[in-house]
Every structure is written in C-alpha cells, then in structure tokens.
C-alpha cells in the first residue's frame, strides 16, 4: 500500500473554524494560533487536519469573505513554516452536514453541487502555488442512502481541481460517517493523488462513554475501561444476544478485537496496494480514565502504523484528552504515543 507521505501522525484542529462554540473573531483568533502549530510540530506530529465550515469564508450570495479566509491562509503559512502537512477538510458544505439528516440536499440539487465544485476550484486556484504539503479533503462524513451520487460528485470535483493543480492530493471518504465498512463502496480510480479515508471511534461504548450529547451514554453511568470484559457491559447492549456481531463469542474487547475490527481497511489496502489509505478521525473522550485511554491509543495507532496507514487524532482541543481547559498538554505519554510513526 502506498503511504500518505507527510501525513503519518497528526492532530485535528476541531472546534476552531468548524463546530465552534462562538462565531466571533475573538474565538477564531485565539482558539488556534501560531503558537499551537509550533507546539504541535515540536511534539513530533507531521500534519494537522483542519475542519472548516463553508459559511466561514462564503456568504449566502456566494461571495468569498477575506475575513474568514484569513484564518485558513494564516494556518497554512504557519504549517508551511513548521514543515507540517495540512489537510483542508470541508466539514460543513453547501447542502450537506453530517448531522443534518433529511435537511441535506447536496446530492439532489444540482445548484448545490455546482456551488460545492466551485468552492474547490476556488481553493485550487487560491493555493495553486502551495506545495504537496497541502491536501484537500472534499467532504466530511458522508451520510446518504447510497454511495453512488457521492462517487459521481467527488470524481467530477477532483477532475476540476486537477485541471488547475494536477498534482494536488485529494482525500475522499466513504458513507455512514466514513465508516470502515464503507470503504468497499468507494470508487477506486487510477490516480495516485486520490487518498481513501475512514474514521473510527471503536468501540463506541468506550470512546464516547458518558458523552453529554448522547442521551443513552449519559444514562449509562458505569465507567468503561480498555480492555473490557463484554460480560461487564451486557446491560448497555441489552443482553448478550444483542452484542454487535464482532463482539459476540468474544470475552474481551482489546487488541485482538481491534485487529479484527480493522479487517475491512486492511483488506482494502491489500486489494489496492498502490493506493494511500488514511484514518482522518479517531479519539477517546476525556471521561475515560488515563491508563485505558493510553492503552487504546497505543493499540489503535500501533495497528495503523504497522500497515502504513496515516491518521489524525480528534482533537487537539475539545472532546479528547489531549489538552485541558487551559490548553495544557494532559499527558505527554499520550502525546508521544499519538505522534509515534
């Protein structure tokens, strides 16, 4: 399998210019600064993935906003200075956001598709002189009835980008929130600059334990360690017979479980040895205890590193146990494990 050069071990800059708490210059100018990029580089990471919402840089009339684009411009410059790769991820696109369900119309509205393609042509032209460290990720976490309209749209968009910048690397992910099991439904093309992507927060009962936005997890008060005994959490799943298929007939969820879980990705890699595969999001919530979080990260990244699959942790700030509320590093041991390649 081809390696994703320059993007082996990275961090997501989540909650900055996407899924933020406050849409304000005060937030955007302070939440991530050049100091943060310097620190990420000093910790040994080789790239960042930067989620961005389209309305940061575009108004409803389709005009591009320099006041919003400056945050992307400046962070690209900071990464370039530090020798970091930069994945520009369109997290919220015109007509599509992974949490909007039936409100999404990107795949049924040609006007929205034209706008989507136009955004990427704009970025291709704006950053045409930037080197190979800059990577475009066309859309975050597709959720749709079928992968067919996405396979058509991403190929059309990639073709337009490559008319402008033929060597620009492009990340595309599969359906069901970039599920590992949907890799098989992505169209694989004869283009070395297309990178195939999946996301993973498995096992979800561990990585999202007591997550405040998931009512069933708020109600489930029992701490979840890693590894854990399946019998200890039958009540979460509703009984032994309701366990996910991969957990059935398995006493413990640990390294061997994770290795089995990664099979679809490893099968994809073996079937497409000349293609690059990437895990753009993975992470464990701060509610998990320290030792379990570290063990999970080591197992997760260990398997990916062994097979040459690049990855980016969610997230440098917010959700995961990487920085605290004062932006201090929670665990240097965890940071070291995440940066290992």
C-alpha positions, 0 to 999 in steps of 0.5 A: 500500500502506498503511504500518505507521505507527510501525513503519518501522525497528526492532530485535528484542529476541531472546534476552531473554524468548524463546530465552534462554540462562538462565531466571533473573531475573538474565538477564531483568533485565539482558539488556534494560533501560531503558537499551537502549530509550533507546539504541535510540530515540536511534539513530533506530529507531521500534519494537522487536519483542519475542519472548516465550515463553508459559511466561514469564508462564503456568504449566502450570495456566494461571495468569498469573505477575506475575513474568514479566509484569513484564518485558513491562509494564516494556518497554512503559512504557519504549517508551511513554516513548521514543515507540517502537512495540512489537510483542508477538510470541508466539514460543513458544505453547501447542502450537506452536514453530517448531522443534518439528516433529511435537511441535506440536499447536496446530492439532489440539487444540482445548484448545490453541487455546482456551488460545492465544485466551485468552492474547490476550484476556488481553493485550487486556484487560491493555493495553486502555488502551495506545495504537496504539503497541502491536501484537500479533503472534499467532504466530511462524513458522508451520510446518504442512502447510497454511495453512488451520487457521492462517487459521481460528485467527488470524481467530477470535483477532483477532475476540476481541481486537477485541471488547475493543480494536477498534482494536488492530493485529494482525500475522499471518504466513504458513507455512514460517517466514513465508516470502515465498512464503507470503504468497499463502496468507494470508487477506486480510480487510477490516480495516485493523488486520490487518498481513501479515508475512514474514521473510527471511534471503536468501540463506541461504548468506550470512546464516547462513554458518558458523552453529554450529547448522547442521551443513552451514554449519559444514562449509562453511568458505569465507567468503561475501561480498555480492555473490557470484559463484554460480560461487564457491559451486557446491560448497555447492549441489552443482553448478550444476544444483542452484542454487535456481531464482532463482539459476540463469542468474544470475552474481551474487547482489546487488541485482538478485537481491534485487529479484527475490527480493522479487517475491512481497511486492511483488506482494502489496502491489500486489494489496492496496494498502490493506493494511500489509505488514511484514518482522518478521525479517531479519539477517546473522550476525556471521561475515560480514565488515563491508563485505558485511554493510553492503552487504546491509543497505543493499540489503535495507532500501533495497528495503523502504523504497522500497515502504513496507514496515516491518521489524525487524532480528534482533537487537539482541543475539545472532546479528547484528552489531549489538552485541558481547559487551559490548553495544557498538554494532559499527558505527554505519554499520550502525546508521544504515543499519538505522534509515534510513526 
